Amino acid sequence: MSRSQGVLGPDSRPGGDEAHDTHGNPCSDAPPSLEARGLEIDLGGPAPVLHGVDLELRRGELLGLLGPNGAGKSTLARALAGLIPAARGTIRIEGADARTLGRREIARKVAWLPQDLPSGLPFTAAEVVLMGRRPHLSGALGLDGPIDRDAAAAALAKVDAAHLASRPLDALSGGERRRILLAKLLAQAAPIWILDEPTAHLDLAHQHSTLALARAHADAGGSVLCVLHDLTHAAQACDRVAVLSAGRIVAVGPPAEVLQPALLTGIFHVPFVTIRHPETGEATVVPDPRLRAR
């Protein structure tokens, strides 16, 4: 797939020629922002959901997490965000074992974007965004102040949702709720972002702006792990991609190396082909469009 053109424009990502180890992780002396080793997650079913997962997320990197439904993508993302305990293995956040960190300390380091919030929550959009400031509140009552309210207002503006501030969360469309959750993540001001399908429910313009925010955060030195279904988005926005299948990581590396027809056909059970842009000649791997002929 092409990473030089598309929804984010010309390729400006750092580290395009960076060396990678045998696990597809970038070679660097700096510790990973987020690291899983031998991670196994058991949710009480007949078998673990994740098996022996090794994965690193480094500073300045946008890492895409891909795979079919039921592969374990959201479970892995939730575990890395500290929301699910590991049955085996370790998770390290900026070098510290996550088991030694309190909930507030994790939230100051890692911001989590869920797929949605439960319905029936009695909050306005502004109140939800202000919840992102909770890890930074101090004092016996933990009340927000002008700095927190300014941060929430700035986050709403950044996702084109300032006009939604006073509206009840349940009165918003799916795409609007998605932008409110993204604003909450921005207000949290954590260096590590974990995004679970951030472009779901969004129109094309807001898909573009959401991916641009994630890319900009990584380019500014942050770290972003992003669960994605759109392979074109992954190719255009991500420095590396990791592919999950049946709870195991089967490939990690730069998109141009990982997103190949043979691997994708075996994972998604859909034929893929390589096509070239008629003007730029850039190669892109897509599902075979000849559905009627099959």
C-alpha positions in Angstrom: 0.0 0.0 0.0 1.1 3.6 -0.6 2.1 5.7 2.4 3.2 8.8 0.3 -0.2 10.0 -0.8 -3.9 9.8 0.4 -6.0 11.2 3.2 -3.0 12.7 5.0 -1.2 14.1 2.0 2.5 13.7 1.2 4.6 11.5 3.5 6.2 13.5 6.3 6.6 10.8 9.0 9.9 10.4 10.7 11.9 7.2 10.7 11.0 5.9 7.3 14.3 4.1 7.0 14.5 3.0 10.6 15.9 -0.5 11.3 13.6 -3.1 12.9 14.4 -6.2 14.9 13.2 -9.7 14.1 9.8 -9.0 15.8 9.2 -5.9 13.6 9.9 -3.5 16.4 12.1 -0.4 15.7 15.7 -0.7 16.9 16.4 2.0 19.5 18.2 2.5 22.8 15.2 4.3 24.3 12.7 2.2 26.2 9.3 1.8 24.6 6.5 4.0 25.6 4.3 0.9 25.9 5.4 -2.7 25.9 3.7 -6.1 26.2 5.8 -9.3 26.7 4.3 -12.7 26.6 0.8 -11.2 27.2 -2.1 -13.6 27.7 -5.6 -12.4 28.4 -8.3 -14.8 29.7 -11.9 -13.5 29.8 -13.3 -16.6 31.2 -14.0 -18.5 28.0 -12.8 -21.9 26.9 -9.5 -20.5 25.7 -7.5 -17.3 26.3 -8.4 -14.4 24.0 -4.7 -13.4 23.5 -1.7 -15.7 23.4 1.9 -14.7 24.0 1.6 -11.2 22.6 4.9 -9.3 22.2 4.5 -5.7 21.0 6.2 -2.4 21.4 5.0 1.2 20.9 7.7 3.8 20.8 7.8 7.6 21.2 7.0 9.4 17.9 5.2 6.4 16.5 1.7 5.7 15.2 1.2 1.9 15.3 -1.9 0.4 13.6 -3.5 -2.7 15.0 -5.3 -4.7 12.3 -7.2 -8.0 12.0 -10.6 -9.5 11.5 -13.5 -9.3 13.9 -12.8 -11.5 17.0 -9.1 -11.5 16.5 -8.5 -9.7 19.9 -7.7 -6.2 18.8 -10.0 -4.4 21.2 -9.0 -6.8 24.0 -5.3 -6.0 23.4 -6.0 -2.3 23.3 -7.9 -2.4 26.5 -5.2 -4.5 28.2 -2.5 -2.0 27.1 -4.7 0.8 28.5 -4.7 -0.9 31.9 -8.4 -1.8 31.8 -8.0 -5.6 31.7 -5.6 -7.6 33.9 -3.1 -9.9 32.3 -3.4 -13.6 33.1 0.2 -14.0 32.1 3.0 -11.8 30.8 3.8 -8.1 31.5 2.8 -4.7 30.4 5.2 -1.8 30.9 4.3 1.9 30.6 7.3 4.1 30.0 9.5 1.4 31.5 7.3 0.8 34.7 5.4 -2.5 35.3 1.8 -1.5 34.9 0.9 -3.6 38.0 2.9 -1.2 40.2 1.0 1.9 38.9 -2.2 3.4 40.3 -5.2 4.1 38.2 -4.6 7.9 38.2 -0.9 7.5 37.4 -1.8 5.3 34.4 -4.4 7.8 33.3 -1.8 10.6 33.3 0.4 8.6 30.9 -2.2 6.7 28.8 -5.4 8.1 27.3 -8.0 5.6 26.1 -10.6 6.2 23.3 -13.3 3.5 23.5 -15.6 2.7 20.6 -18.5 4.3 22.4 -20.0 5.1 25.8 -23.1 3.5 27.3 -26.4 5.1 26.5 -28.4 6.9 29.2 -25.5 8.8 30.7 -26.9 12.1 32.1 -24.1 14.4 30.9 -23.6 17.1 28.4 -20.9 16.9 25.8 -18.8 19.5 27.7 -19.1 17.5 31.0 -17.9 14.4 29.3 -14.9 16.2 27.8 -14.1 17.7 31.2 -13.9 14.2 32.6 -10.7 13.9 30.7 -9.1 16.3 33.2 -9.8 14.0 36.2 -6.2 12.6 36.4 -4.9 16.1 36.8 -7.3 17.3 39.5 -6.0 17.8 43.0 -7.3 18.7 46.4 -9.7 16.9 48.7 -12.7 17.5 46.4 -10.9 17.2 43.2 -12.8 20.1 41.6 -11.9 21.4 38.2 -10.6 24.9 37.7 -10.2 27.5 34.9 -7.2 25.6 33.5 -9.3 22.4 33.2 -12.3 24.2 31.7 -10.0 26.0 29.2 -8.4 22.7 28.2 -11.9 21.1 27.7 -13.0 24.0 25.5 -9.9 23.9 23.4 -10.3 20.2 22.9 -13.9 20.6 21.8 -12.8 23.3 19.3 -10.0 21.1 18.0 -12.5 18.3 17.0 -15.0 20.8 15.5 -17.5 20.2 18.3 -17.6 23.5 20.3 -21.2 24.0 19.1 -22.1 20.7 20.8 -20.9 21.6 24.3 -24.3 22.1 25.9 -26.1 19.3 24.3 -26.9 16.0 26.1 -24.7 13.1 25.1 -27.7 11.0 24.2 -29.0 13.7 21.8 -25.9 13.4 19.6 -25.4 11.2 16.5 -22.9 8.4 16.5 -20.3 10.5 14.7 -20.8 13.5 17.1 -20.4 11.2 20.1 -17.2 9.9 18.6 -15.8 13.5 18.3 -16.8 14.2 22.0 -14.8 11.1 23.1 -11.8 12.3 21.0 -12.1 15.7 22.7 -12.1 14.0 26.1 -8.9 12.2 25.1 -7.3 15.5 24.0 -8.2 17.2 27.3 -6.5 14.3 29.2 -3.2 15.5 27.8 -1.5 12.1 28.1 1.6 11.2 26.0 0.3 7.8 25.0 -2.9 7.4 23.0 -4.8 4.1 22.5 -7.6 4.5 20.0 -10.2 1.8 19.4 -11.6 2.3 15.9 -11.3 6.1 16.0 -12.8 6.7 12.5 -16.0 4.6 13.2 -19.2 6.5 12.5 -17.3 9.5 11.1 -17.9 11.1 7.8 -15.0 11.4 5.4 -13.9 14.9 6.5 -13.8 13.9 10.2 -12.1 10.6 9.4 -9.4 12.7 7.8 -9.1 15.2 10.7 -9.1 12.4 13.3 -6.2 10.6 11.6 -4.4 13.9 11.2 -4.7 14.5 14.9 -3.3 11.1 15.7 -0.5 11.6 13.2 0.3 15.1 14.6 0.5 13.7 18.1 3.0 11.1 17.1 5.0 13.6 15.0 5.2 15.8 18.1 6.8 13.0 20.1 3.7 11.2 21.4 2.9 7.6 21.0 -0.3 6.3 19.3 -1.7 2.8 19.0 -4.7 2.7 16.7 -7.2 -0.1 16.1 -8.2 0.1 12.4 -10.3 -1.7 9.9 -9.5 0.5 6.9 -6.3 -0.8 5.4 -5.8 2.3 3.3 -5.9 4.4 6.4 -3.4 2.1 8.0 -1.0 2.4 5.0 -1.3 6.1 4.8 -1.1 7.1 8.4 0.9 4.4 10.3 4.6 4.0 10.8 4.1 0.3 11.5 1.2 -2.1 11.6 0.6 -5.2 13.7 -1.7 -7.9 12.4 -3.7 -10.0 14.9 -5.3 -13.3 14.0 -7.0 -15.7 16.5 -5.4 -13.9 19.5 -1.8 -14.0 18.1 0.3 -11.4 16.3 1.2 -12.8 13.0 3.0 -9.9 11.4 4.6 -6.6 12.5 6.4 -4.0 10.5 6.2 -1.1 8.1 2.9 -1.1 6.1 4.6 -1.6 2.8 6.2 -4.8 4.0 3.2 -6.2 6.0 0.2 -5.3 3.9 0.8 -7.8 1.1 -1.9 -9.7 -0.8 -0.8 -13.2 0.3 -0.9 -12.4 4.0 -4.1 -10.3 3.9 -5.9 -13.0 1.9 -5.0 -15.6 4.4 -6.0 -13.4 7.4 -9.3 -12.0 6.1 -10.3 -14.8 3.7 -11.0 -12.3 0.9 -8.8 -12.1 -2.2 -6.6 -9.0 -2.4 -4.9 -7.5 -5.4 -2.3 -4.8 -6.0 -3.4 -1.8 -8.1 -1.5 1.3 -9.1 -2.6 4.9 -9.1 -3.0 6.0 -12.7 -1.1 9.3 -12.2 1.5 8.6 -9.4 2.0 4.9 -10.1 1.8 4.2 -6.3 1.0 0.6 -5.5 -2.0 -0.1 -3.2 -3.3 -3.4 -2.0 -7.1 -3.6 -1.9 -9.8 -6.4 -1.8 -10.3 -7.7 -5.3 -13.1 -5.5 -6.7 -14.3 -8.2 -9.1 -16.9 -9.5 -6.7 -19.4 -10.3 -9.4 -17.0 -12.4 -11.3 -16.4 -14.7 -8.3 
